[in-house]
Amino acid sequence: MKEQNLIKGVFLVAIGASSFGMLASFVKLAYSHGYTTAEVTLSQVLLGLIGMFIINLIRKKQPNELTATKKDIRNLVLAGTSMGFTSVLYYMAVSYIDASIAVVLLMQSVWIGVVIESVVTKQFPSLLKIIAVALILFGTVLATNVLANEIELDYRGVIFGFLASCSFATTMFASNIVANHLAAPKRSLFMLCGATTIVLIFCFITQIGPNNSNTMLSFYQLFTDNTVGIRDFDWSIFYSWGLLLALFGTILPPIFLNMGFPHTGVGLGSIVASIELPVSVTVAFMVLQEQVVLIQWLGILLILSAIFLMNSRLIFKKKQTVA
């Protein structure tokens, strides 16, 4: 029975991670139809928030389920702001660089998470984690193919991608320590409230505000001369790409991951969740026709190996428990 639950957990985590892996390609396609970063991000988080609210309304509550306190809600909303920053920064990165490169940069959250954990706990990382971090960094050099002379990465995309990985690492760290006593759908709902707040502010600063106020436009132009996205908000995104983005980016991943992780454990779950990387690159290759050469696949393999190395002890411990 325990072995069946483990297989079920692996399957659920794989579905959740694969769903999130497809996201960058969907964003690229939305961009190709003329939608802006503000429209893409707002449609995803707002529809995701509505979807999660409905799920919380119709789901069957457990007998001993705890009620969220004001402190729980405040902390979850605050933690959710990092989700909003991740969406905004990641989608801005995708607008400048290939989706297959952007997801590699997002995966830097693995070693950034090690740094955050080390700072918070005031403990130096183990030798195993240091080796894994080195593998990730070397794998990133290969996976982004920066050594090839003909490859030119837009520095803006690289910066936004790295900042997105920092924000994503913060989200993962906060998700593991904030209000863990609450049901997963309830935690996701409050965190999405924080994410939606950040995205609404971003939309106002980068599109809605400058389009309706000369003062806001002048403020916007202090940072960039790119005014292509300064226009009326295109609400058609909500019934076109927004539904797909919300489903694969906001609703399905947390549901399947939260269902699967209790069966797999953190170690094995992290390994299975890393399937997001090859799925994202493969979808970008097949759907967007992005070029992915052999050396990039080798880099991806190195990153996946590093994630396995970091969680190897937890995996073997989980196997012993199942046995």
Backbone bond lengths (Angstrom), bond angles and torsions (degrees), N, CA, C in turn:
res aa  C-N    CA-C-N  psi(-1)  N-CA   C-N-CA  omega(-1)  CA-C   N-CA-C  phi
1 M - - - 1.476 - - 1.522 111.06 -
2 K 1.351 115.50 -42.42 1.457 119.33 179.33 1.524 110.97 -64.40
3 E 1.351 115.80 -37.24 1.458 119.84 179.22 1.523 110.67 -66.40
4 Q 1.335 117.19 -38.34 1.463 121.19 177.42 1.526 110.89 -64.20
5 N 1.324 116.77 -40.73 1.464 121.11 177.64 1.522 111.18 -64.05
6 L 1.346 116.13 -36.58 1.461 120.62 178.98 1.525 110.54 -65.03
7 I 1.340 116.48 -44.81 1.468 121.19 178.30 1.527 110.16 -62.98
8 K 1.320 115.94 -41.96 1.468 121.25 177.40 1.524 110.59 -60.91
9 G 1.336 116.68 -43.06 1.464 121.35 179.28 1.514 112.27 -62.79
10 V 1.338 116.19 -43.78 1.470 121.26 178.41 1.524 110.11 -60.40
11 F 1.329 116.74 -43.44 1.463 122.29 -179.94 1.529 111.16 -62.42
12 L 1.326 117.02 -44.61 1.467 121.72 -178.77 1.524 111.83 -66.33
13 V 1.332 116.58 -43.93 1.467 120.76 178.94 1.526 110.06 -63.72
14 A 1.330 116.71 -40.14 1.466 121.04 179.80 1.529 111.28 -62.35
15 I 1.340 116.82 -41.23 1.471 120.83 178.54 1.529 110.31 -64.42
16 G 1.334 116.01 -45.62 1.464 120.26 -179.52 1.515 112.55 -61.44
17 A 1.327 116.38 -45.43 1.465 120.68 -179.04 1.525 111.26 -69.01
18 S 1.332 116.85 -38.65 1.465 120.87 179.14 1.527 111.11 -64.81
19 S 1.326 116.19 -37.65 1.468 120.61 177.94 1.524 110.49 -59.64
20 F 1.334 115.12 -46.42 1.462 119.54 179.84 1.526 111.06 -67.72
21 G 1.347 116.29 -30.60 1.459 120.53 -179.52 1.518 113.62 -66.09
22 M 1.328 117.01 -27.23 1.464 120.97 -179.74 1.524 112.72 -78.26
23 L 1.311 116.70 -13.21 1.462 122.33 -168.40 1.526 113.51 -60.22
24 A 1.336 117.34 -46.14 1.465 120.77 -175.37 1.526 111.77 -59.24
25 S 1.331 116.72 -38.09 1.467 120.19 179.15 1.523 111.15 -68.10
26 F 1.335 116.93 -38.67 1.465 120.37 176.79 1.529 110.84 -63.39
27 V 1.333 116.18 -38.57 1.466 120.88 178.58 1.527 109.83 -64.08
28 K 1.334 116.66 -43.60 1.462 121.46 177.92 1.529 110.69 -58.76
29 L 1.323 116.40 -42.52 1.466 120.91 179.29 1.526 111.20 -65.75
30 A 1.333 116.36 -38.44 1.470 120.28 177.16 1.528 110.12 -63.76
31 Y 1.331 116.52 -40.55 1.468 121.05 176.99 1.533 110.53 -61.44
32 S 1.329 116.28 -39.07 1.469 120.21 -178.35 1.525 111.87 -66.34
33 H 1.335 116.42 -19.08 1.469 121.08 176.85 1.533 111.85 -93.93
34 G 1.324 116.09 9.18 1.460 120.53 172.55 1.511 116.34 93.47
35 Y 1.321 118.24 4.55 1.467 120.34 179.81 1.526 110.89 -79.81
36 T 1.320 116.08 150.77 1.463 121.96 -178.56 1.530 110.83 -93.33
37 T 1.337 115.07 168.65 1.466 120.19 177.53 1.525 110.67 -60.96
38 A 1.330 116.62 -39.97 1.467 120.96 179.46 1.523 111.07 -61.42
39 E 1.331 116.84 -43.59 1.467 121.15 -179.14 1.526 111.46 -67.67
40 V 1.325 115.73 -41.08 1.468 120.71 -179.38 1.529 111.14 -64.90
41 T 1.328 116.26 -48.63 1.473 119.86 -176.52 1.529 111.78 -68.73
42 L 1.332 117.42 -41.96 1.466 119.83 -178.27 1.524 111.27 -65.37
43 S 1.328 116.60 -42.61 1.467 119.52 179.94 1.519 110.77 -62.48
44 Q 1.331 116.79 -39.45 1.466 119.92 -179.16 1.528 112.26 -65.98
45 V 1.332 116.40 -52.23 1.473 118.62 -174.16 1.530 111.90 -72.71
46 L 1.343 117.33 -35.76 1.467 119.61 -178.08 1.527 111.30 -70.42
47 L 1.339 116.23 -45.00 1.464 119.54 176.97 1.530 110.48 -67.42
48 G 1.329 115.96 -35.31 1.459 120.15 176.60 1.513 111.81 -64.86
49 L 1.331 115.89 -39.54 1.466 121.22 178.05 1.527 111.01 -63.99
50 I 1.335 115.79 -43.65 1.471 120.35 178.27 1.533 110.28 -63.23
51 G 1.343 115.50 -43.84 1.458 120.19 179.66 1.518 112.25 -62.14
52 M 1.338 116.46 -42.84 1.463 120.71 180.00 1.529 111.04 -68.43
53 F 1.333 116.37 -33.69 1.473 120.62 177.09 1.530 110.37 -63.81
54 I 1.335 116.17 -42.68 1.468 121.02 178.79 1.530 110.62 -64.70
55 I 1.335 115.86 -41.41 1.471 120.58 178.58 1.524 110.62 -59.83
56 N 1.331 116.59 -41.72 1.464 120.59 179.16 1.525 111.97 -67.59
57 L 1.332 116.48 -29.62 1.464 120.19 179.52 1.524 112.08 -72.55
58 I 1.334 116.18 -40.30 1.471 119.67 -172.14 1.530 113.89 -95.41
59 R 1.324 117.68 -15.20 1.468 119.01 -176.70 1.534 110.66 -71.05
60 K 1.316 114.88 152.86 1.462 121.25 179.01 1.525 109.41 -84.74
61 K 1.319 116.67 121.11 1.459 120.80 -178.47 1.526 111.01 -77.98
62 Q 1.334 115.12 144.95 1.460 120.98 178.04 1.533 110.00 -73.99
63 P 1.342 117.75 150.09 1.477 121.39 -177.67 1.531 113.97 -56.15
64 N 1.326 116.48 -40.63 1.469 120.47 -176.41 1.534 112.97 -101.19
65 E 1.329 116.16 20.39 1.466 119.89 -176.57 1.529 111.03 -67.29
66 L 1.330 115.02 132.79 1.461 120.84 -177.18 1.529 111.54 -84.21
67 T 1.316 115.59 150.98 1.464 122.08 176.93 1.521 109.61 -91.10
68 A 1.320 115.91 140.28 1.464 120.56 -179.46 1.524 110.90 -71.51
69 T 1.320 116.39 131.93 1.465 121.13 175.45 1.528 109.28 -85.20
70 K 1.328 116.23 170.00 1.467 120.13 177.54 1.526 110.77 -60.54
71 K 1.333 116.02 -37.06 1.462 120.73 178.60 1.527 110.70 -65.64
72 D 1.331 117.09 -41.53 1.466 121.55 177.79 1.526 110.59 -60.23
73 I 1.332 115.59 -47.29 1.464 120.77 -178.40 1.522 110.53 -62.59
74 R 1.335 116.42 -45.18 1.466 120.56 179.94 1.531 111.24 -60.75
75 N 1.324 116.44 -45.33 1.463 120.64 -178.39 1.530 112.09 -67.00
76 L 1.329 116.36 -38.18 1.464 120.29 179.76 1.525 111.61 -69.89
77 V 1.331 116.77 -41.07 1.469 120.57 177.16 1.526 109.93 -62.83
78 L 1.331 116.01 -42.20 1.463 120.68 178.25 1.525 110.88 -63.53
79 A 1.332 116.35 -43.78 1.468 120.41 178.03 1.524 110.88 -64.12
80 G 1.328 116.14 -33.34 1.456 120.81 -179.48 1.516 114.48 -68.71
81 T 1.336 116.52 -20.12 1.470 118.51 178.13 1.525 110.94 -60.70
82 S 1.339 116.86 -31.87 1.470 119.47 178.73 1.526 110.61 -67.17
83 M 1.345 117.53 -29.12 1.464 121.13 174.34 1.524 110.32 -63.87
84 G 1.335 115.59 -42.05 1.456 120.32 178.50 1.512 111.90 -63.40
85 F 1.331 116.31 -44.03 1.464 120.66 177.80 1.528 110.86 -62.53
86 T 1.343 116.61 -38.99 1.466 120.43 179.62 1.521 110.83 -61.47
87 S 1.327 117.00 -46.77 1.467 121.30 -179.93 1.520 111.29 -60.73
88 V 1.326 116.41 -49.34 1.465 121.34 -178.20 1.529 111.01 -61.60
89 L 1.326 116.76 -50.38 1.465 121.32 -176.66 1.525 111.90 -67.14
90 Y 1.326 116.83 -41.20 1.468 121.27 -179.29 1.523 110.88 -65.16
91 Y 1.329 117.03 -43.27 1.464 120.10 -178.93 1.526 111.72 -72.10
92 M 1.331 116.71 -29.15 1.463 119.10 173.45 1.527 109.84 -68.26
93 A 1.330 116.79 -37.57 1.466 121.01 176.76 1.523 110.43 -62.34
94 V 1.334 116.18 -44.06 1.463 121.70 -179.33 1.526 111.67 -62.80
95 S 1.329 117.18 -26.70 1.467 120.36 179.26 1.527 112.03 -73.92
96 Y 1.332 117.62 -16.57 1.464 121.72 -178.10 1.525 113.90 -110.07
97 I 1.337 117.92 -27.22 1.463 121.22 -177.07 1.525 110.01 -131.43
98 D 1.334 116.08 167.65 1.460 121.08 179.64 1.526 110.96 -61.42
99 A 1.326 115.43 148.77 1.465 120.88 178.43 1.525 111.12 -61.27
100 S 1.343 116.59 -35.33 1.463 120.97 -179.58 1.523 111.71 -67.09
101 I 1.331 117.52 -28.85 1.467 121.76 177.24 1.530 109.90 -81.69
102 A 1.324 116.20 -40.03 1.471 120.98 -177.97 1.523 111.66 -60.22
103 V 1.334 117.05 -40.71 1.469 119.43 -178.22 1.523 111.12 -69.81
104 V 1.334 117.20 -31.04 1.471 120.51 175.67 1.526 109.83 -64.98
105 L 1.330 116.28 -41.81 1.466 120.14 177.56 1.525 110.65 -65.45
106 L 1.334 116.86 -37.66 1.467 120.24 178.97 1.528 111.08 -63.32
107 M 1.330 116.94 -32.92 1.461 121.00 -179.00 1.529 112.52 -70.81
108 Q 1.325 117.36 -6.84 1.466 119.24 174.57 1.525 110.55 -65.68
109 S 1.328 115.22 -11.56 1.468 120.13 177.48 1.527 111.42 -59.28
110 V 1.342 116.86 -21.98 1.466 120.58 -179.73 1.522 110.57 -63.51
111 W 1.352 116.46 -52.43 1.470 118.02 -178.93 1.530 111.89 -77.84
112 I 1.331 117.01 -27.79 1.469 119.61 175.96 1.525 109.39 -65.26
113 G 1.335 115.79 -36.42 1.459 120.31 175.97 1.518 112.07 -61.85
114 V 1.336 116.08 -35.49 1.469 120.96 176.83 1.525 110.25 -63.83
115 V 1.337 115.97 -41.58 1.469 121.07 179.06 1.527 110.37 -64.92
116 I 1.334 116.87 -46.30 1.471 121.09 179.58 1.525 110.60 -59.75
117 E 1.334 115.71 -45.36 1.468 120.64 179.46 1.523 110.91 -61.06
118 S 1.331 116.48 -40.07 1.465 121.43 -179.36 1.526 111.32 -65.64
119 V 1.339 116.23 -41.05 1.468 120.96 -179.51 1.526 110.65 -68.47
120 V 1.333 116.37 -45.08 1.466 120.74 -177.18 1.529 111.71 -67.29
121 T 1.337 116.32 -43.91 1.471 120.25 -178.12 1.525 112.92 -84.57
122 K 1.363 115.77 -11.18 1.468 121.72 -178.32 1.529 111.76 58.47
123 Q 1.337 114.60 37.16 1.459 121.29 177.37 1.521 109.85 -124.51
124 F 1.335 116.19 135.91 1.463 120.68 179.81 1.528 109.15 -71.09
125 P 1.337 118.37 138.15 1.472 120.79 -179.21 1.527 111.78 -59.63
126 S 1.322 116.42 150.10 1.461 121.16 178.02 1.526 110.09 -69.31
127 L 1.330 116.16 163.28 1.467 121.38 179.16 1.522 110.54 -59.59
128 L 1.331 116.27 -37.13 1.460 121.35 179.46 1.527 111.08 -60.41
129 K 1.329 116.57 -43.54 1.465 120.73 -179.90 1.525 111.39 -69.53
130 I 1.331 117.08 -36.44 1.467 120.79 178.71 1.527 110.22 -64.06
131 I 1.338 116.44 -43.02 1.466 120.86 177.51 1.528 110.03 -62.76
132 A 1.339 115.96 -42.03 1.464 120.87 179.61 1.524 111.26 -62.74
133 V 1.323 117.06 -41.38 1.467 121.66 178.09 1.525 110.43 -62.40
134 A 1.327 116.94 -42.13 1.468 121.47 178.62 1.531 110.37 -62.10
135 L 1.334 116.40 -41.32 1.465 120.84 178.05 1.527 111.37 -63.78
136 I 1.333 116.31 -40.66 1.466 120.77 179.33 1.526 110.92 -63.39
137 L 1.323 116.48 -44.62 1.466 120.45 -179.39 1.526 111.19 -64.31
138 F 1.340 116.33 -43.62 1.467 119.81 178.55 1.528 110.12 -67.37
139 G 1.341 116.00 -40.58 1.457 120.06 177.75 1.515 112.23 -62.54
140 T 1.325 116.85 -34.31 1.466 121.65 178.45 1.524 111.35 -65.69
141 V 1.331 116.09 -40.16 1.470 120.94 177.54 1.527 109.87 -59.22
142 L 1.331 116.24 -41.93 1.465 120.57 179.45 1.527 111.52 -73.76
143 A 1.329 116.54 -43.54 1.469 121.06 -174.96 1.525 112.88 -66.90
144 T 1.325 116.81 -31.11 1.471 120.15 177.19 1.525 111.52 -87.93
145 N 1.341 116.33 -9.65 1.471 122.71 176.72 1.527 112.52 56.77
146 V 1.334 116.42 36.73 1.465 120.57 -177.32 1.525 112.15 -70.82
147 L 1.331 117.71 -16.49 1.461 120.62 -179.15 1.523 112.15 -77.57
148 A 1.331 116.46 -17.44 1.463 120.18 178.63 1.526 109.74 -73.77
149 N 1.307 116.34 131.07 1.471 120.84 -175.74 1.523 112.37 -65.29
150 E 1.357 116.22 -30.16 1.466 118.46 -176.10 1.522 113.04 -83.24
151 I 1.333 116.45 -6.82 1.461 120.29 -179.26 1.528 110.29 -90.74
152 E 1.318 116.40 123.69 1.458 121.26 177.04 1.530 108.49 -123.89
153 L 1.325 115.25 112.30 1.459 120.41 179.37 1.522 109.60 -91.40
154 D 1.324 116.81 132.67 1.459 121.14 175.73 1.529 108.05 -67.64
155 Y 1.325 116.19 120.64 1.463 120.27 -175.05 1.531 111.98 -59.55
156 R 1.344 116.77 -29.85 1.465 120.05 179.21 1.531 110.64 -65.42
157 G 1.323 116.19 -41.31 1.453 120.23 177.95 1.516 112.21 -64.59
158 V 1.344 116.16 -39.31 1.465 121.10 179.16 1.527 110.47 -65.28
159 I 1.334 116.51 -44.11 1.475 120.84 179.97 1.524 110.76 -63.77
160 F 1.339 116.53 -47.77 1.468 120.07 179.61 1.530 111.05 -63.77
161 G 1.332 116.45 -37.77 1.459 120.53 178.79 1.514 112.06 -64.25
162 F 1.334 116.17 -41.89 1.467 120.05 179.37 1.530 110.77 -68.29
163 L 1.336 116.68 -41.88 1.467 120.09 177.63 1.530 110.96 -63.15
164 A 1.339 116.30 -35.93 1.467 120.38 177.00 1.522 110.66 -63.68
165 S 1.334 116.80 -38.74 1.467 120.26 179.01 1.527 110.97 -66.88
166 C 1.337 116.86 -36.17 1.475 120.49 176.42 1.527 110.24 -63.76
167 S 1.327 115.55 -44.14 1.461 120.74 -179.98 1.526 110.83 -66.79
168 F 1.333 116.21 -39.61 1.463 121.04 180.00 1.528 111.02 -65.37
169 A 1.338 116.14 -39.38 1.469 120.79 177.29 1.526 110.33 -62.91
170 T 1.332 115.72 -39.21 1.468 120.57 177.26 1.526 110.96 -63.81
171 T 1.339 115.97 -40.73 1.462 120.88 178.28 1.524 111.12 -61.55
172 M 1.336 116.16 -45.99 1.466 121.04 -179.22 1.531 111.01 -63.27
173 F 1.327 115.67 -41.40 1.469 120.11 -179.52 1.526 110.33 -65.81
174 A 1.334 115.67 -44.36 1.468 120.26 -179.50 1.524 111.48 -66.55
175 S 1.335 116.48 -36.05 1.464 120.76 -178.82 1.523 112.25 -63.45
176 N 1.328 115.69 -27.39 1.465 120.16 -177.61 1.527 113.47 -85.96
177 I 1.340 117.67 -13.88 1.468 119.07 -174.56 1.528 114.10 -122.74
178 V 1.339 117.96 -15.68 1.468 120.72 -174.71 1.532 111.34 -95.98
179 A 1.319 116.03 119.45 1.478 123.46 173.87 1.524 113.48 48.28
180 N 1.326 116.35 48.99 1.466 120.50 -179.78 1.525 113.41 -67.56
181 H 1.324 117.00 -14.67 1.465 120.65 -178.81 1.528 112.62 -77.58
182 L 1.329 116.80 -9.74 1.465 120.57 -179.50 1.528 110.87 -90.51
183 A 1.329 116.13 158.18 1.466 121.49 177.54 1.525 109.94 -64.81
184 A 1.331 116.16 144.82 1.465 121.58 -175.98 1.534 113.74 -56.65
185 P 1.348 119.89 -45.37 1.470 119.51 179.04 1.527 112.67 -60.51
186 K 1.331 116.03 -36.86 1.465 120.46 -179.92 1.528 110.45 -68.31
187 R 1.332 116.51 -41.98 1.468 120.93 178.06 1.526 110.41 -63.52
188 S 1.329 115.99 -42.80 1.467 120.83 179.70 1.523 111.40 -61.89
189 L 1.338 116.63 -38.92 1.465 121.33 -179.59 1.522 111.30 -61.72
190 F 1.325 117.17 -48.37 1.462 120.58 -178.25 1.532 111.43 -68.73
191 M 1.340 116.71 -36.78 1.464 119.52 177.93 1.526 110.68 -66.56
192 L 1.329 116.72 -35.54 1.462 120.57 177.09 1.524 111.78 -66.57
193 C 1.330 116.94 -29.39 1.473 120.47 175.19 1.529 109.62 -61.72
194 G 1.325 116.58 -42.53 1.461 121.02 177.62 1.513 111.76 -66.02
195 A 1.342 116.18 -41.55 1.464 120.94 179.32 1.523 111.15 -63.66
196 T 1.329 116.37 -42.52 1.465 121.37 -179.66 1.523 111.16 -63.65
197 T 1.320 116.97 -37.01 1.472 121.27 178.34 1.525 110.86 -60.22
198 I 1.331 116.77 -46.44 1.466 121.38 179.92 1.523 110.91 -63.83
199 V 1.326 116.63 -43.65 1.463 120.80 -178.64 1.530 111.09 -66.05
200 L 1.329 117.69 -38.38 1.473 121.07 177.07 1.526 111.02 -62.00
201 I 1.332 116.30 -42.26 1.469 120.89 177.26 1.523 110.11 -62.79
202 F 1.333 116.55 -43.37 1.466 121.75 178.64 1.529 110.94 -60.81
203 C 1.337 116.57 -44.53 1.467 120.97 179.37 1.524 111.58 -61.53
204 F 1.323 116.14 -40.67 1.463 120.17 -179.37 1.527 111.07 -67.40
205 I 1.328 116.90 -42.15 1.466 121.09 -176.95 1.522 112.15 -71.71
206 T 1.343 117.37 -37.74 1.467 120.31 -171.87 1.524 115.23 -99.09
207 Q 1.341 118.52 -15.51 1.462 118.12 -177.37 1.526 113.62 -139.52
208 I 1.303 117.81 -60.10 1.465 120.64 -174.31 1.526 111.64 -65.48
209 G 1.331 117.03 -47.11 1.463 121.44 -179.55 1.517 113.15 -61.91
210 P 1.352 118.39 -56.93 1.468 120.73 -179.88 1.523 113.54 -60.19
211 N 1.338 117.35 -27.88 1.461 120.73 -179.33 1.523 112.35 -75.44
212 N 1.337 117.13 -21.07 1.464 120.82 -175.72 1.522 114.08 -118.28
213 S 1.322 117.70 -2.17 1.464 120.88 -177.81 1.524 110.57 -143.78
214 N 1.322 116.18 125.61 1.466 120.38 177.66 1.523 111.42 -65.22
215 T 1.330 115.81 -33.52 1.469 120.12 177.98 1.524 110.56 -63.50
216 M 1.344 116.16 -45.31 1.461 120.90 178.18 1.524 111.18 -66.04
217 L 1.329 116.38 -35.26 1.463 120.59 178.42 1.523 110.59 -65.20
218 S 1.328 116.14 -42.30 1.471 120.67 178.05 1.523 110.73 -63.50
219 F 1.332 116.01 -40.81 1.466 120.81 177.72 1.526 110.50 -63.79
220 Y 1.332 116.28 -42.71 1.467 121.95 -179.98 1.528 110.80 -61.63
221 Q 1.342 116.40 -40.60 1.461 120.91 -176.61 1.526 113.22 -74.64
222 L 1.327 117.02 -6.89 1.463 119.79 172.37 1.528 110.77 -68.54
223 F 1.342 116.15 -24.04 1.465 121.66 -175.71 1.524 112.94 -104.47
224 T 1.330 117.35 -29.37 1.462 120.29 -178.78 1.526 110.95 -157.17
225 D 1.333 115.28 151.50 1.463 121.02 176.55 1.529 111.49 -95.69
226 N 1.316 116.84 -2.47 1.462 121.84 -178.59 1.530 110.28 -77.18
227 T 1.319 116.02 105.83 1.473 120.98 -177.46 1.532 111.93 -111.38
228 V 1.336 116.84 18.01 1.468 121.06 -178.25 1.528 111.30 -60.03
229 G 1.324 116.73 -38.32 1.462 120.56 -177.17 1.514 114.55 -85.81
230 I 1.336 117.30 2.14 1.469 120.49 -179.79 1.522 108.33 -84.53
231 R 1.297 116.57 91.34 1.471 123.41 -178.96 1.522 108.53 -158.94
232 D 1.329 115.74 177.06 1.464 119.83 177.16 1.525 110.06 -60.34
233 F 1.311 116.17 141.68 1.465 121.28 -179.87 1.528 109.31 -65.21
234 D 1.328 116.28 128.70 1.466 121.59 -179.37 1.530 109.17 -90.32
235 W 1.330 115.61 98.55 1.465 121.10 -175.43 1.525 112.93 -72.43
236 S 1.334 117.61 -9.14 1.468 119.75 179.35 1.528 111.83 -65.89
237 I 1.330 117.17 -17.20 1.463 121.54 177.48 1.531 110.77 -58.80
238 F 1.327 116.77 -29.37 1.470 120.52 -176.08 1.529 112.83 -68.47
239 Y 1.324 117.95 -32.75 1.465 118.79 -179.99 1.532 111.80 -106.59
240 S 1.319 116.96 8.43 1.466 119.63 175.09 1.527 109.46 -112.38
241 W 1.321 117.00 -94.35 1.462 121.11 -177.49 1.519 112.92 -78.52
242 G 1.317 117.61 -24.36 1.462 120.81 -177.17 1.519 113.42 -58.20
243 L 1.331 116.60 -40.98 1.468 120.89 179.90 1.526 111.00 -61.85
244 L 1.326 115.88 -43.38 1.467 121.56 -179.91 1.524 110.79 -66.80
245 L 1.327 116.24 -43.84 1.468 121.26 -179.77 1.525 111.45 -64.00
246 A 1.331 116.46 -42.05 1.466 120.40 179.88 1.523 110.99 -66.25
247 L 1.337 115.92 -40.43 1.465 120.70 -178.32 1.526 111.17 -64.98
248 F 1.343 116.31 -51.03 1.465 120.52 -174.92 1.528 113.55 -84.82
249 G 1.336 117.17 -18.67 1.455 118.98 -176.34 1.509 115.88 -107.08
250 T 1.336 117.08 -24.43 1.467 119.85 -172.65 1.524 114.05 -123.15
251 I 1.319 117.25 -32.73 1.467 120.19 -173.96 1.533 112.81 -97.69
252 L 1.336 117.22 -57.62 1.468 120.43 -175.38 1.532 114.68 -64.36
253 P 1.359 119.30 -48.27 1.476 118.53 -176.94 1.525 114.96 -55.33
254 P 1.351 119.48 -52.52 1.473 117.69 -178.81 1.523 113.36 -64.64
255 I 1.343 117.29 -33.75 1.468 120.04 179.99 1.528 110.60 -64.52
256 F 1.339 116.52 -52.29 1.467 120.50 -177.38 1.526 112.22 -69.83
257 L 1.329 116.96 -38.08 1.466 119.58 179.54 1.526 111.04 -66.47
258 N 1.330 116.29 -42.09 1.471 119.83 179.39 1.532 112.13 -69.03
259 M 1.332 117.12 -26.54 1.460 121.33 176.12 1.527 111.38 -78.24
260 G 1.334 115.71 -33.27 1.460 119.61 -174.45 1.509 116.11 -87.84
261 F 1.334 117.57 -36.98 1.467 121.35 -174.76 1.532 114.24 -59.59
262 P 1.341 119.71 -37.44 1.470 118.67 177.81 1.530 113.10 -60.05
263 H 1.340 117.47 -27.12 1.465 121.30 -179.72 1.529 112.09 -87.24
264 T 1.329 117.45 -32.39 1.469 120.25 -176.04 1.521 112.77 -90.82
265 G 1.329 116.65 -29.22 1.455 119.85 -171.35 1.522 109.30 85.92
266 V 1.321 116.60 165.80 1.466 121.42 -176.08 1.524 111.43 -64.73
267 G 1.337 116.91 -44.15 1.462 120.87 -175.05 1.512 113.31 -62.04
268 L 1.330 116.60 -60.34 1.459 120.98 -179.59 1.522 110.59 -64.92
269 G 1.323 116.98 -37.26 1.457 120.87 179.25 1.518 112.28 -60.84
270 S 1.330 116.85 -40.09 1.466 121.52 178.93 1.522 111.26 -64.91
271 I 1.333 115.91 -38.89 1.463 120.28 178.23 1.521 110.58 -64.63
272 V 1.311 116.56 -48.49 1.465 121.15 -179.14 1.526 110.44 -64.11
273 A 1.341 116.95 -38.93 1.469 121.32 -179.08 1.520 111.86 -64.94
274 S 1.336 117.07 -24.18 1.468 120.08 -179.62 1.524 111.94 -70.14
275 I 1.349 117.06 -4.35 1.457 120.88 174.16 1.527 110.52 -61.95
276 E 1.330 115.67 -17.44 1.472 121.63 175.83 1.522 111.39 -52.99
277 L 1.337 116.85 -39.28 1.464 121.12 -176.45 1.529 112.22 -65.07
278 P 1.354 119.89 -57.88 1.469 118.65 178.97 1.524 113.44 -64.04
279 V 1.336 117.46 -32.80 1.467 120.11 178.22 1.523 110.26 -63.75
280 S 1.329 116.31 -45.93 1.462 121.24 -179.39 1.524 111.38 -61.67
281 V 1.331 116.34 -44.80 1.470 120.91 -179.36 1.530 110.35 -66.99
282 T 1.333 117.01 -41.02 1.465 121.19 -179.71 1.524 111.37 -65.03
283 V 1.331 117.17 -43.67 1.469 121.15 178.77 1.529 110.25 -64.18
284 A 1.336 116.91 -41.04 1.470 120.85 177.91 1.526 110.58 -63.02
285 F 1.330 116.19 -37.50 1.468 121.76 179.14 1.526 110.97 -68.09
286 M 1.336 116.89 -43.42 1.461 121.47 -174.77 1.529 113.11 -81.85
287 V 1.331 116.93 -41.07 1.471 120.74 -174.96 1.529 112.24 -88.62
288 L 1.330 115.96 -44.15 1.469 120.30 -176.14 1.522 113.00 -95.07
289 Q 1.355 116.59 -5.87 1.467 122.10 -176.56 1.532 112.64 57.09
290 E 1.330 116.04 35.22 1.461 119.77 175.63 1.525 109.47 -74.17
291 Q 1.327 115.94 141.65 1.461 120.38 -179.12 1.529 110.50 -76.85
292 V 1.321 115.92 125.50 1.466 121.80 176.42 1.520 107.29 -130.55
293 V 1.333 117.07 110.52 1.464 121.77 -175.96 1.523 110.33 -92.78
294 L 1.342 115.40 171.55 1.463 121.85 -174.79 1.524 112.71 -57.97
295 I 1.337 116.74 -41.50 1.468 119.77 -177.32 1.531 111.17 -63.22
296 Q 1.334 116.84 -30.20 1.466 120.31 177.62 1.531 110.84 -70.07
297 W 1.334 116.66 -38.75 1.465 120.04 176.42 1.525 110.89 -64.90
298 L 1.338 116.64 -36.11 1.470 120.42 176.63 1.528 110.51 -63.81
299 G 1.334 115.88 -39.98 1.464 120.61 177.44 1.517 111.77 -63.61
300 I 1.330 115.91 -41.84 1.468 121.08 177.79 1.527 110.17 -62.69
301 L 1.346 116.07 -40.91 1.467 120.93 178.28 1.528 111.09 -62.27
302 L 1.333 116.71 -38.32 1.467 120.92 177.58 1.527 111.34 -64.18
303 I 1.329 116.42 -42.89 1.469 120.99 179.61 1.530 110.48 -63.20
304 L 1.335 116.41 -43.71 1.461 120.57 178.30 1.532 110.95 -64.29
305 S 1.337 116.21 -37.93 1.469 120.64 177.96 1.523 110.78 -63.95
306 A 1.332 116.14 -38.78 1.466 120.88 179.32 1.530 110.81 -64.79
307 I 1.329 116.46 -40.78 1.468 120.57 178.52 1.528 110.15 -64.33
308 F 1.339 116.13 -39.91 1.473 120.41 176.64 1.523 110.46 -62.65
309 L 1.329 115.96 -43.33 1.464 121.09 -178.81 1.526 111.23 -61.81
310 M 1.332 116.37 -42.29 1.461 121.03 -178.38 1.526 112.57 -64.30
311 N 1.325 116.23 -29.21 1.466 120.00 -174.86 1.527 113.45 -110.71
312 S 1.332 117.12 9.76 1.466 120.92 -174.11 1.525 112.71 -59.67
313 R 1.321 117.47 -41.69 1.466 120.34 -178.79 1.527 111.44 -63.48
314 L 1.337 115.55 -42.03 1.464 119.64 179.62 1.522 111.43 -66.19
315 I 1.339 115.93 -34.75 1.464 120.37 -179.98 1.523 110.54 -65.06
316 F 1.336 115.95 -49.85 1.464 120.32 -178.40 1.529 111.19 -64.95
317 K 1.331 116.29 -33.94 1.464 120.27 176.89 1.531 110.10 -65.04
318 K 1.347 115.83 -40.04 1.465 121.05 179.12 1.523 110.46 -65.49
319 K 1.352 116.96 -40.46 1.458 121.09 -179.76 1.524 111.12 -64.01
320 Q 1.331 116.32 -39.58 1.461 120.83 179.14 1.532 110.60 -64.31
321 T 1.341 115.76 -37.77 1.469 120.79 178.68 1.522 111.02 -64.83
322 V 1.355 115.12 -42.80 1.464 120.45 179.82 1.521 110.57 -64.92
323 A 1.351 115.60 -41.78 1.466 120.77 179.97 1.518 111.38 -63.47
